[in-house]
Structures are given as structure tokens and as C-alpha cells.
């Protein structure tokens, strides 16, 4: 049976973002390298994506607090 791997374009499609959007993400170590091309098993990407923090976690400016004066 032939093993199938996802390239950067396929990873972006699987995550529902653009290939350029992947530049902002720290992808897991690739499962295979063919020359300089990285490849991931679909389950590697799915597991990694499931463990990522949700939107807005750990970043940005703190919210202003309302004060009762």
C-alpha cells in the first residue's frame, strides 16, 4: 500500500486557510522529507490541530476594565 502525505498546500486546504496563512503557524515536525519538501500524514495534522489553543488564546492587549467610581 502506498503511503500518502500532505504537502503545504494540502495542509492549508485541510485547515481551511490559505497557504500564506500557514506562515503564521508553527506546524509539527514533518513525517517525511523529500529533498527540501515537507510531508505530513493526515492524522499528524489532525492531532496537531485538535491540540492547538482556540482563537484569541494567549495574545493581544488586555481588555479595559470598567470601574465604578
Helices and strands as residue ranges (DSSP letters): H 8-15, G 20-24, E 32-34, E 37-39, H 42-51
